[in-house]
Amino acid sequence: MRAREALEALLADFQEAAPQADVRESYAQEPASRRISRPLVAGRIVTERRAGEVWEAKLGFTLYLPQGQTGETASSLLDRFGERVLARYPLAAVERGPASPEKALGGLSASLSVSLKDGEGKGGKGFTVLLNGRAYSASGWKLSAGETGRPLVAAGEDEPFAYSGGRTYTVELQGLSAGAQALGDGFSAQLAGRPEVYRNCRWKSLSGNGGGVFQSETKTEEE
């Protein structure tokens, strides 16, 4: 079952992104009614269906925070989880809900919904990338995001729960059409069909077969 494979992969990614949390599969709408002492992430398969060659699945994740932790903590964790989703499945649709009081566990809860379709994360045989507003063709891509800045570590913990700086976004493109590699540092980039625009991009590496890896520390979204 592809949905189960995707769920297990994302749960592992979320655990790596938030080692201080308890990340697991949920077999019901709500976890057992008990107080928690650290963040809890519960994930489940909401729907999975196939129509001809098209496969679709929706995964639902709920983040539970113990008493004393704030909505800012929820937002920071959901940011990290959303980036892990897009790093693995670049065309996934990710929706998140606001943090709200959760009576059963006594803290806050927030939701993250991930919608997947056949071919997610593989780039496809051809697509368009906009560099400085000009369209170039490419044969594939890979997107990843990493934390930068000083790590912030809670008392008694070894792993950082956040970073004081920002994030660095890395996009690897394969099979770029002629002219793309000639762009100097400072260009903007947007993958066709996605709202994210990466600004002040700089090439990290270029190859003779049309490959290129660029990085950016600024991401905005077009309306």
Order of alpha helices (4+ residues) and beta strands (2+ residues): alpha-beta-beta-beta-alpha-beta-beta-beta-beta-beta-beta-beta-beta-beta-beta-beta-beta-beta
